[in-house]
């Protein structure tokens, strides 16, 4: 703290900027951690429920139990589109579906739109983590370079290069790089972690979309 308080105005501004980056990064890290954690756990529960259920309408009535899962968004979009292109079979109890291949393509497009929307939602704010991880060390390096310039200027004014004269200025300069690394390292680690988790969710969404379309096509083939 003594080093920071004794730093020049430019170094203080650099440290303030890095501190802001770090605070925002940690807020995003905590938010994304809980968001991705809930998405993963509820997706697993939803898939168990989906395969145990026999009817889409029964699943649709219970999807609110899995509101944080991206798979429920895909199901809602696919099921809503399916209902638009189907007609009740007058010879049945009204629950049977009749459609055509064009309707299946509409469902497929709805699933793709929902998948893209969910990917965008899950990746929201990750760009800031990537920016923090890539720029914070350079911002800190700028503060270090400026601090060293100030230190050499002090040496020139005093005419002495003794350790007692040089050390405080160098320490002031290096603190900026240290804070830059403190801001960057957690941001990079979190970014890589969340990218991996989101890729897993994307694969699950792709698999669910394929299975959903297979069920719809089997329903058509059986009519």
N, C-alpha and C positions, 0 to 999 in steps of 0.2 A: 504493500500500500504506500509506503514511503517513496518507493521508486516511481510509482504511478503518479502520486501527488506532486512529485518533483519534476515530472516530465514537462516538456514544452507543449505549447498549445496545439501544434500539428499532431504530435504523438498522442496527446489526449483525445483529439478528435478521431484519430484512427482507432484508438482503444474503445471509444464510445460506439463507433460504427460496428466494430467487431463484437462488442458486447450485445448490441441490438441484434446482429445476425445470430448470435448464439442463443439468445432468449427466444427468438422467433423459431429457430430450428428445434429447440427442445419442446416448445409448444406443439409444433407439427409432429414431432416424433411421438409424443404422448398420444396425440389425437389419432394418428395413423395406427399406432400400436393397438389401441382399443377397437378402432374401426375394422382393421384386418382380422384381429382376433375374433371378434363377433361374427364377421363374414365367414370365416373358416368353420367355426363351431356350428353356426346355424345352417350352413350349407350341408354339413355332414348329417345333421338331424333331418333336414328337409329331404335329402336323398333317401334316407331310411323310410321316411313317411311316404315319399312318392312311390317307391317300389312296393310298399305294403298296401297302398290304396289301389282300388280297381277302377275307379271312375275319376275323370277329370273334374267333374263338378264337385265331387267330395273333396278333392285336393284344393280346389279354388276356394272352398268355404273355410279352409284352415290355414291358408298361406300367411295370414296376419301373425301367426305364431312364429314365423321365420322372417320377420320384416327386414332384418339386417343382412339377409343372404341375397347375393346377386342372382342366384338361381330362381328365386321367387319372382323377380322382375322378369326374367326370361319366360317363366311359365305364364305369368299374367299376360304378357304381350302375345305369346304364342296362342294361348287359349282364347284371348279376346279376338284375335284375328281369325282363329278357327271358327268361332261362333258367327262371325260375319259371313263366312263363305259356306256355311252348312245350312241345311234345311231339315226340320223335323220329319222323320219318316212317319207318314200317316198310318202305316200298318203296325207301328210299334207303340210303346208307351210314351213316345215323345223324347226319349233320351238318346235314341240312335241318331247317327249322323250320316248324311250323304253329301258328298262333295266331289270335286274333280281335281285333276292334276294342277290346274291353274290356281286353285285354292291352296294346294300344298306349297306352291311357289310363293304365294302371298304370306303364308305362315313362316316360310324360310326367311323371307326378307324381314319380317317383323322380329324374328329371333336375332338376325344379324344386327338390326338397328338397336335392339335392346342390349346386345353384347357390347357394341361400340360405346353405347351410353354408359354402361357399367364400368367399362375399362377407363373411360374418361373420369368417372367419379372416383374410382379407386386410385387413380394416378394423380388426382388433384393434390397440389401443394408439393409433390415430390420434386418438381422443377426447382423450387426454392432450396431444397436440401442439396441438390446437385450444384446449384449456383454457389451456395455457401461453401461446399466442399472444394470447389475449384477456384474460387476467387479469394477466400479468406487468407490463405497463405501469402498470396501476392499483395493483398492489402496490408497484412502484417509486415511483409518485406519492405513495402514502401515506407511504413513507419520506422523500420529499422534503418533503412538508408538515410532517411531524413535525420534520425537521431544521431547517426554516425557523422553526418555532415556537420551537425551542431557541435558534436564533440570535438571534431577537428578544428572547427572555428574557435572553440574555447581554448584549444591547445595553442592556436596561432596567437590569440590575444594574450595568453599568460606567458607564452614562450617556454613552457615546460611540458615535457612528455612523460612525467613521472606517473607511476601507477595511481597515485592519489588523485591526480588530475584526470587521467584517462578513464579509469574504472567506472565512475558514476555515469558518465556519458554513454559508455558502451553498454552498461547494464540497462540504462533507460532505453537505448535503442533495441536491445535484444528482447525486451519484454513485449514489444509489439509483435515480433515473430512468434513468440511463445503463445500469446493470446490468439493469434491467427490460427495456429495449429490446434489449440484447444477448441476453437469454434469449428474447424474443418473436419477433424478426425471423427467426432460423433456423427456429423452430418453425412459423411461418406459411408460410414458403417451402416447407418440407418437406411440410407438410400439403397444400398445393395441388398440389405435384408428385406426391405419392403418390395423391391423389384422381384426378388425371388418368390416371396409369398403371393404377389399379384400374378406372376406367371402361373403359379399353381392354380389359382382361382380361374384364370383365363382358360387353362386346359380343362378345368371342370365345366366351365360354361360351354366350351366347344363340344365336350362329350355329352352334356345334357341336351344341347340343341340337336345333336345327331340322334340321340335316343328318342327325343320328343318327335322328331320328324319320322323316325322309323315306326313309332306307334301309330301316328296319323296315317302313314302309307299302308300299314297292315290293315288298319280299319277300312281304308278305301278298297284294298284288294279283296277284302272279305265280303264286299257288298256286290 
